[in-house]
Amino acid sequence: MSDVVVLGGGSGGYAAAFRAAQLGLSVTLVEKDKVGGTCLHRGCIPTKALLHAAEVADTARESSSVGVRANFEGIDIGGVHAYKDGVVSKLYKGLQGLVKAHKIEFVSGTGKYVGNRTVDVDGRRITGSSVVLATGSYAKVLPGIELGPRVLTSDQALTLDYVPKRAIVLGGGVIGVEFASVWASFGVEVTIVEALPRLVAAEDEWASKQLTRAFKKRGIVARTSSPFTGVKETPDGVTVTLDSGETLDADVLLVAVGRGPTTSDLGGVSMDSGFVGVDGNLMTSDDGVYAVGDIVRGPQLAHRGFQHGIFVAEHIAGLKPAAVPDENIPRVTYSNPEIASVGLTEAQAIERHGSADSVVYDLAGNGKSQILGASGGVKLVRAGGSVVGIHMVGARVGELIGEAQLVVNWGAYPEEVAHLIHAHPTQSEAFGEAHLALAGKPLHSH
């Protein structure tokens, strides 16, 4: 019997396994596919590799604007996939090495939780003193849509062996806008169809407007407040019918309507609308059985899975780890432009605190952003004196989220951040300038 049996080797599962092993516990890790899970093999890493290839394409296409003579000859999709797969392969080998280094027993097979702290793996029963359920999520498909050669989820889109001329993206959330961004950079005519009134509806409304404006300049069409009523695939294309009766035609359709929790084989634990119900320590209704990552209701983020896994391992080992509230976990959408945020939106802050104020620092006043040709801004939301939300839009702003999550999680006041020094010229200055403005002493803004 192992001290800890982990079902699922994705972000949450392997984090729990690694941390438990570091704390001296014996660990068995069960995974039906490859350690690293969706994030490494079909999600975070390969999509960001595509987005980097897209950035390089844009840079080559626009090189004359900075006086560099370069030719953009097109996309070698085979070369793009080779680059993407190479990145994934190196990281995968690293994870395999860490499994061995931590002396974790790795069991390859399809596992099912059968109760009594026991996992059944293709007929073999494995019992642990504690069990961590980390079975992850899957790409959802709405009723009335059948997947096919031209109707894809993100899984199939990641391996598409040609660049379509026209694409429709059904869903304007994170996955949808990231793929729309990639395809537009690759020269595809892209239309996003979203039933809600705005793109990335979970973000602050200001960020949504910034992204929509930037996408419009890039030629990406956003059809918001446009529910679909039907999808028809033909041998050479796909037709999407909107609620208004209008039809849209394209070569491919990407169904990007979110991800659902993979919980069908978790018998016995109490569920919460398809997700696993947990308490404040991420323990399920079965004593000693925990759930982490995408199967727990909340933002489906790899780094949330890491946090959950580490938290649970430390709790099992008798430590007293501190949890980070879901709202204070940093979020990044890696489109062009990027969106990075942490904490409450302005609307959420007003709802929770009764009142809130905000300030926006435009990247037009930031030297490094002008060098990069980046537009966007930094928005701060303050309630009760402290900064409770930070929202950023612009090229590479995801790299600024580390400082932002410290400000929000430590409950900093804008005056406390304003006196800190940000190197010049960097985009981090925009972060500092926003705090200067909120503290009432703007330098490069008015």
Salt bridges, closest charged atoms under 4 A:
ASP33 OD2 - ARG42 NH1 3.28
GLU55 OE1 - HIS52 ND1 3.61
GLU55 OE2 - ARG396 NH2 3.49
ASP58 OD1 - ARG61 NH1 2.82
ASP58 OD2 - ARG218 NH2 3.95
ASP85 OD1 - LYS84 NZ 2.81
GLU105 OE2 - ARG124 NH2 3.06
ASP120 OD2 - ARG125 NE 3.29
GLU178 OE1 - LYS48 NZ 2.94
GLU203 OE2 - ARG331 NE 3.98
ASP204 OD2 - LYS379 NZ 2.84
GLU205 OE2 - LYS209 NZ 3.87
GLU246 OE1 - ARG223 NH2 2.52
ASP272 OD2 - ARG297 NE 3.20
ASP287 OD2 - ARG117 NH2 3.05
GLU314 OE2 - ARG19 NE 2.88
ASP326 OD1 - ARG304 NE 3.02
GLU327 OE2 - ARG352 NH1 2.67
GLU346 OE1 - LYS379 NZ 2.73
ASP357 OD2 - ARG382 NH2 2.69
GLU403 OE2 - HIS422 NE2 2.82
GLU415 OE2 - ARG382 NH1 3.90
GLU429 OE1 - HIS424 ND1 2.86
GLU433 OE2 - HIS444 ND1 2.51
